[in-house]
Each structure stands twice: as structure tokens, then as C-alpha cells.
Amino acid sequence: MKQARARENRAAAALGMSPVDIKVGLLRRGITQKQIADALGVTKVTVNQVVNGKIRSRRVEDYLKRVLIGEVAA
């Protein structure tokens, strides 16, 4: 339980929002994690792990931030 909360906190710290907020933000913009992955040349699994705080990837995190503020359309 503590590890899961710590992972979520890392994602929240990196992106300034919780995994649920990230997923809702993407859903509202009609953007899938697969589209993010394709745009970056990574797997959907990688994007999902970043969103859920399991791994850190500055490149994916930065792109997600840009998508979520509307700077990029994915």
C-alpha cells in the first residue's frame, strides 16, 4: 500500500497531477496513451507506466505536460 502511494506521489510530483487526473485530461482531449506512444516512438506500456508512476521518463513526462496544457495535439 505504501509503495503504491509512493509511486502515485512520484507521478503527481513529476506532472503536477495524479494518474487519474492525467487519464481524465487525455480522455477529455480525445487522446489515447497509444497516440502519445506513437508520437514519441515508445510503447504504450511505457506511457502507461509513466502515467501510473511506475517508471520515470522525462521525455514522456514533458510530452504529457505539453499535451495536457494543449500545446501539442499528439
Backbone as CSV, one residue per row, in Angstrom:
resi,resn,N_x,N_y,N_z,CA_x,CA_y,CA_z,C_x,C_y,C_z
1,MET,0.825,-1.194,0.000,0.000,0.000,0.000,0.870,1.259,0.000
2,LYS,1.899,1.272,0.846,2.773,2.444,0.912,3.530,2.627,-0.394
3,GLN,3.966,1.507,-1.024,4.694,1.597,-2.286,3.805,2.163,-3.383
4,ALA,2.566,1.724,-3.453,1.642,2.225,-4.475,1.411,3.719,-4.287
5,ARG,1.249,4.147,-3.068,1.042,5.572,-2.788,2.296,6.374,-3.143
6,ALA,3.466,5.820,-2.881,4.723,6.494,-3.212,4.872,6.646,-4.716
7,ARG,4.507,5.608,-5.475,4.576,5.697,-6.936,3.639,6.781,-7.448
8,GLU,2.427,6.798,-6.919,1.456,7.808,-7.329,1.975,9.202,-6.997
9,ASN,2.611,9.344,-5.850,3.156,10.638,-5.467,4.274,11.069,-6.402
10,ARG,5.090,10.113,-6.883,6.149,10.457,-7.837,5.540,10.973,-9.131
11,ALA,4.490,10.315,-9.611,3.841,10.766,-10.838,3.225,12.143,-10.623
12,ALA,2.592,12.310,-9.486,1.977,13.605,-9.178,3.030,14.694,-9.120
13,ALA,4.169,14.408,-8.524,5.237,15.400,-8.423,5.812,15.726,-9.795
14,ALA,5.987,14.721,-10.621,6.582,14.934,-11.938,5.665,15.719,-12.863
15,LEU,4.391,15.424,-12.823,3.450,16.056,-13.749,2.545,17.082,-13.082
16,GLY,2.608,17.148,-11.777,1.763,18.094,-11.073,0.313,17.653,-10.995
17,MET,0.053,16.369,-11.232,-1.310,15.832,-11.152,-1.265,14.337,-10.878
18,SER,-2.372,13.801,-10.421,-2.441,12.373,-10.111,-2.630,11.568,-11.400
19,PRO,-2.354,10.253,-11.349,-2.587,9.414,-12.530,-4.028,9.512,-13.040
20,VAL,-4.981,9.575,-12.140,-6.382,9.697,-12.550,-6.608,11.022,-13.286
21,ASP,-6.029,12.098,-12.776,-6.167,13.398,-13.434,-5.555,13.378,-14.835
22,ILE,-4.421,12.703,-14.979,-3.772,12.605,-16.284,-4.676,11.850,-17.254
23,LYS,-5.206,10.723,-16.799,-6.080,9.905,-17.654,-7.337,10.672,-18.047
24,VAL,-7.921,11.389,-17.105,-9.121,12.188,-17.399,-8.776,13.302,-18.382
25,GLY,-7.627,13.945,-18.193,-7.203,15.007,-19.102,-7.028,14.505,-20.525
26,LEU,-6.422,13.332,-20.671,-6.255,12.745,-22.004,-7.609,12.384,-22.603
27,LEU,-8.475,11.804,-21.790,-9.809,11.419,-22.253,-10.590,12.637,-22.735
28,ARG,-10.538,13.714,-21.990,-11.248,14.941,-22.372,-10.731,15.515,-23.686
29,ARG,-9.468,15.287,-23.976,-8.878,15.797,-25.216,-8.981,14.786,-26.356
30,GLY,-9.524,13.607,-26.042,-9.683,12.572,-27.056,-8.363,11.973,-27.509
31,ILE,-7.395,11.934,-26.602,-6.067,11.434,-26.916,-5.819,10.158,-26.128
32,THR,-5.314,9.151,-26.815,-5.029,7.883,-26.148,-3.556,7.788,-25.775
33,GLN,-3.271,6.894,-24.851,-1.881,6.644,-24.497,-1.134,6.062,-25.692
34,LYS,-1.817,5.330,-26.544,-1.201,4.769,-27.765,-0.769,5.898,-28.699
35,GLN,-1.589,6.938,-28.830,-1.209,8.074,-29.674,0.034,8.773,-29.124
36,ILE,0.095,8.912,-27.813,1.268,9.514,-27.177,2.493,8.644,-27.479
37,ALA,2.340,7.334,-27.305,3.437,6.397,-27.546,3.918,6.477,-28.997
38,ASP,2.984,6.487,-29.930,3.349,6.554,-31.347,4.083,7.848,-31.671
39,ALA,3.638,8.950,-31.103,4.268,10.246,-31.363,5.698,10.284,-30.833
40,LEU,5.957,9.544,-29.764,7.279,9.551,-29.143,8.159,8.379,-29.563
41,GLY,7.567,7.400,-30.258,8.335,6.225,-30.656,8.657,5.298,-29.503
42,VAL,7.737,5.249,-28.539,7.869,4.326,-27.404,6.637,3.435,-27.384
43,THR,6.603,2.475,-26.478,5.438,1.592,-26.395,4.349,2.213,-25.526
44,LYS,3.128,1.721,-25.733,2.009,2.157,-24.899,2.262,1.764,-23.445
45,VAL,2.930,0.641,-23.245,3.257,0.176,-21.892,4.134,1.209,-21.190
46,THR,5.104,1.757,-21.907,5.985,2.774,-21.321,5.181,3.993,-20.888
47,VAL,4.303,4.466,-21.761,3.475,5.635,-21.429,2.604,5.321,-20.219
48,ASN,1.996,4.144,-20.210,1.137,3.756,-19.097,1.920,3.692,-17.789
49,GLN,3.127,3.165,-17.826,3.941,3.080,-16.614,4.334,4.467,-16.106
50,VAL,4.600,5.389,-17.014,4.906,6.760,-16.603,3.668,7.398,-15.975
51,VAL,2.525,7.255,-16.633,1.280,7.831,-16.116,0.976,7.298,-14.724
52,ASN,1.226,6.016,-14.512,0.922,5.387,-13.223,2.052,5.492,-12.206
53,GLY,3.128,6.182,-12.563,4.210,6.419,-11.624,5.127,5.245,-11.375
54,LYS,5.066,4.230,-12.239,5.912,3.056,-12.038,7.334,3.304,-12.512
55,ILE,7.488,4.108,-13.552,8.815,4.475,-14.046,8.839,5.976,-14.308
56,ARG,10.046,6.513,-14.442,10.203,7.930,-14.773,10.805,8.041,-16.163
57,SER,10.275,8.920,-16.966,10.842,9.238,-18.270,10.582,10.717,-18.504
58,ARG,11.631,11.506,-18.418,11.470,12.950,-18.589,10.846,13.270,-19.947
59,ARG,11.263,12.526,-20.972,10.732,12.768,-22.319,9.217,12.551,-22.377
60,VAL,8.747,11.445,-21.832,7.312,11.151,-21.824,6.582,12.142,-20.920
61,GLU,7.138,12.415,-19.754,6.507,13.355,-18.824,6.374,14.741,-19.455
62,ASP,7.428,15.213,-20.102,7.372,16.529,-20.736,6.332,16.573,-21.846
63,TYR,6.272,15.503,-22.640,5.293,15.458,-23.729,3.868,15.421,-23.170
64,LEU,3.652,14.631,-22.127,2.326,14.587,-21.499,1.920,15.969,-20.993
65,LYS,2.845,16.672,-20.365,2.544,18.030,-19.892,2.106,18.909,-21.049
66,ARG,2.859,18.847,-22.154,2.541,19.683,-23.313,1.185,19.329,-23.905
67,VAL,0.862,18.039,-23.944,-0.444,17.594,-24.459,-1.556,18.085,-23.529
68,LEU,-1.352,17.936,-22.240,-2.405,18.271,-21.284,-2.671,19.770,-21.175
69,ILE,-1.685,20.602,-21.502,-1.963,22.053,-21.492,-2.400,22.550,-22.865
70,GLY,-2.488,21.619,-23.829,-2.989,21.985,-25.143,-1.934,22.529,-26.093
71,GLU,-0.681,22.383,-25.743,0.416,22.882,-26.575,0.657,21.979,-27.782
72,VAL,0.363,20.687,-27.618,0.553,19.700,-28.670,-0.734,18.901,-28.804
73,ALA,-1.071,18.516,-30.030,-2.307,17.762,-30.251,-2.092,16.253,-30.271
74,ALA,-0.852,15.796,-30.089,-0.492,14.377,-30.134,-0.766,13.877,-31.516
